[in-house]
Amino acid sequence: MLPPELWESDWGEGHERLEDLKNKLGEGLWSQALDRITDTDHELVDALITGDLNA
């Protein structure tokens, strides 16, 4: 677990942007999108975050 200050500096802006998008789309559409996320989607996002696109 990251200390709050470190989490905020690393992830705060991205989290705020996702929350803004979630608010614009609405809870129903957001939930539908979450239901469609696949393991491959998760793996791609992890690779993008870590910079390891050779995975």
Secondary structure, 3 states (H helix, E strand, C coil): CCCHHHHHHHHHHHHHHHHHHHHHHCHHHHHHHHHHCCHHHHHHHHHHHHCCCCC
